[in-house]
Amino acid sequence: MAVSVDTVYQRVLAILNKEQRGYVTPQEFNLFANQAQKDLFEQYFYDINQFGRVPGNSTEYSDMLTLLNEKINIFEATAQPTRPGPEPFFVPSADQYRLGTVIYKNTTTNSFGVSTTENIEAERINANEFLYINASPLTKPKNIRPVFVSNSNGIRVYGNSEITDVTEVEFNYIKKPVKVEWKYQMVFGEALYDSTYSVDFELHPSEETELVIKILELSGILIKDLALYQVMNQEEQETIQQEKA
């Protein structure tokens, strides 16, 4: 599930040529493409916050919150953390955008010596809250009720005691979109699309038109065409209004 980088580029060029607005080089397109993808991706989280405050739509294919979650699900990933010495846990991935669920794998052994493992979601708390929670026997974290504290230094997970075994913890997170690139080979002075080394947009297929609009908007700024920028910006605003109506 992706959006073809070549399809988007050809649509952008076709519109620019039809309107005689100029030309966007592959290098310029790649810059605009990644900026457009980043803008759309980050907008998902603001939109989820907004649509989460209003009643949902019972129609299967028109509930905006469901549609937004479908778009974000593309970027869901799972990783086992690393823990260098006494340091907190780290998600071993440079592509992490936002931390999701922290899972503690609680293993227990019954009277017959049979071990079972249950995946339990740890509750996220602030560092100052941990001091109060841990001080009371009633609220103190347990293996069946784990908590975690996250800050710039890393993540600490607590059950009956601080959990230090990396095999007992798993992180769900949202990864960043991959870097888009329209690769080409020069043939007789012309740039021809190279599908082998090109990288498509990771966004949902429904975002193809919005990507074209955003890239054209950025192209209007590059070629100093205020009219193109205004038309594409108006088109983008109309699309947003339709989605939020």
C-alpha positions in Angstrom: 0.0 0.0 0.0 1.8 3.1 -1.3 1.6 6.0 -3.7 3.8 5.8 -6.8 6.4 8.5 -6.8 6.5 8.4 -10.6 2.7 8.8 -10.9 2.8 11.9 -8.7 5.7 13.4 -10.5 4.2 12.9 -13.9 0.9 14.5 -12.8 2.8 17.5 -11.4 4.7 17.9 -14.6 1.5 17.4 -16.7 -0.3 20.2 -14.8 2.7 22.6 -15.0 3.1 22.0 -18.7 -0.6 22.3 -19.5 -0.7 25.7 -17.7 2.8 26.6 -19.1 3.9 27.3 -15.6 7.5 26.0 -15.9 9.4 22.9 -15.0 10.3 21.2 -11.7 13.6 19.2 -11.8 13.8 15.7 -10.2 16.0 17.2 -7.4 13.4 19.9 -6.7 10.6 17.4 -6.9 12.2 15.1 -4.3 12.6 18.0 -1.9 8.9 19.0 -2.3 7.7 15.4 -2.2 9.3 14.8 1.2 8.0 18.0 2.6 4.5 17.3 1.3 4.6 13.7 2.8 5.8 15.1 6.1 3.1 17.7 6.3 0.3 15.2 5.5 1.7 12.7 8.0 2.0 15.1 10.9 -1.5 16.5 10.1 -3.0 13.0 10.9 -2.3 13.5 14.6 -3.9 16.9 14.8 -6.9 15.7 12.9 -7.3 12.6 15.2 -7.3 15.0 18.2 -10.0 17.1 16.6 -12.3 14.3 15.3 -11.9 12.4 18.6 -13.9 15.2 20.2 -17.0 14.8 18.0 -19.5 12.0 17.7 -18.5 9.3 15.2 -20.3 8.4 12.0 -22.0 5.0 11.9 -21.5 4.7 8.2 -18.8 2.1 7.6 -16.7 4.1 5.0 -17.2 7.7 6.1 -16.2 7.8 9.8 -13.2 10.2 9.8 -11.6 8.8 12.9 -11.7 5.3 11.4 -10.2 6.6 8.2 -7.5 8.5 9.9 -6.5 5.4 12.0 -6.4 3.4 8.8 -3.9 5.9 7.4 -1.7 5.9 10.5 -1.8 2.1 10.9 0.6 1.9 7.9 3.3 3.3 10.2 2.7 1.1 13.2 5.8 -0.9 14.2 7.0 -3.1 17.1 10.5 -3.3 18.5 12.3 -4.9 21.5 14.2 -2.2 23.4 17.9 -2.1 24.2 19.4 -1.3 27.6 23.1 -0.5 27.9 24.0 -1.3 31.4 22.0 0.5 34.1 20.6 3.0 31.7 16.8 3.2 30.8 15.4 1.3 27.9 15.7 2.7 24.4 13.8 2.0 21.3 16.4 0.6 18.9 15.1 2.5 15.9 16.1 5.7 14.3 12.8 5.9 12.5 10.7 6.3 15.7 8.3 9.2 15.5 6.0 8.6 18.5 5.9 6.0 21.2 2.7 4.0 21.5 2.1 1.1 23.9 4.7 -0.4 26.2 4.0 -4.1 26.8 5.3 -6.1 29.8 5.6 -9.8 29.2 4.6 -11.2 32.6 5.6 -14.8 33.1 4.1 -16.8 35.9 4.5 -20.5 36.9 1.7 -22.5 38.4 1.9 -25.2 41.1 2.5 -27.8 38.4 5.6 -26.0 37.1 3.9 -24.8 33.9 4.9 -21.3 32.9 2.6 -19.0 31.0 3.3 -15.5 29.6 0.7 -12.7 29.5 1.2 -9.5 27.6 0.2 -6.6 29.8 0.0 -3.0 28.8 2.0 -0.7 31.1 0.3 2.5 32.2 2.2 5.7 31.4 2.8 8.0 34.3 4.9 11.1 35.0 8.1 10.9 37.0 6.7 12.9 39.9 3.6 10.7 40.0 5.8 7.6 40.4 7.1 8.9 43.7 3.5 9.0 45.2 2.3 5.8 43.5 5.3 3.8 44.6 5.0 5.0 48.2 1.6 3.4 48.8 1.1 -0.4 49.0 -2.3 0.1 47.4 -1.1 1.9 44.3 2.5 0.5 44.1 3.2 -1.1 40.7 3.1 -4.8 40.3 3.8 -7.3 37.6 0.1 -7.6 36.9 -0.2 -3.8 36.9 3.0 -2.3 35.5 3.7 1.3 34.8 6.4 3.2 32.8 8.0 6.6 32.9 9.3 8.1 29.7 11.6 11.1 29.3 14.5 12.3 27.1 16.8 9.8 28.8 14.8 6.8 27.9 12.0 4.6 29.4 11.9 2.9 32.8 9.3 0.1 33.3 8.2 -1.0 36.8 6.4 -4.1 38.0 7.1 -5.6 41.4 10.5 -3.9 40.9 12.1 -2.1 38.1 12.1 -4.4 35.0 15.6 -4.6 33.5 15.4 -7.6 31.2 15.0 -6.4 27.6 13.2 -9.7 26.6 10.4 -8.9 29.0 9.5 -5.6 27.3 8.1 -4.7 23.9 7.4 -1.3 22.4 4.8 -0.3 19.9 5.5 2.9 18.1 4.7 5.0 15.0 7.6 5.2 12.6 8.5 8.1 10.4 7.7 7.8 6.6 10.7 6.7 4.5 12.5 9.3 2.4 10.8 9.6 -1.0 13.0 9.7 -4.0 12.4 9.8 -7.8 15.5 8.2 -9.2 16.5 8.5 -12.8 19.0 7.6 -15.5 20.2 10.1 -18.0 19.5 8.9 -21.6 20.4 11.2 -24.5 20.2 14.2 -22.2 16.8 13.2 -20.8 16.0 12.0 -17.2 14.2 8.7 -17.5 12.5 7.1 -14.4 14.5 4.4 -12.7 12.0 2.1 -10.8 14.7 0.0 -9.3 16.1 2.6 -7.0 13.2 5.0 -6.6 11.3 5.1 -3.3 7.5 5.5 -3.3 5.5 7.5 -0.8 4.4 5.4 2.2 1.2 7.2 2.6 -2.3 5.7 2.0 -3.3 5.6 -1.7 -6.1 8.1 -1.0 -3.5 10.8 -0.5 -2.3 10.8 -4.1 -4.3 13.9 -5.1 -3.4 15.8 -1.9 0.3 15.1 -2.6 0.0 16.5 -6.1 -1.8 19.6 -4.8 0.8 20.2 -2.1 3.8 19.7 -4.4 2.2 22.1 -7.0 1.8 24.6 -4.2 5.5 24.4 -3.3 6.4 24.6 -7.0 4.4 27.8 -7.3 6.7 29.3 -4.6 9.8 28.0 -6.4 8.9 29.4 -9.8 7.6 32.6 -8.3 4.1 32.0 -9.7 1.8 33.5 -7.1 -1.3 32.5 -9.1 -0.4 28.8 -9.1 0.3 28.9 -5.4 -3.0 30.6 -4.7 -5.0 28.2 -6.9 -3.3 25.1 -5.3 -3.7 26.6 -1.8 -7.4 27.2 -2.4 -7.8 23.6 -3.7 -6.1 22.3 -0.6 -8.4 24.3 1.7 -11.5 23.2 -0.1 -10.3 19.6 0.3 -9.8 20.1 4.0 -13.2 21.7 4.4 -14.9 18.8 2.6 -13.1 16.3 4.9 -14.1 18.2 8.1 -17.6 19.1 7.1 
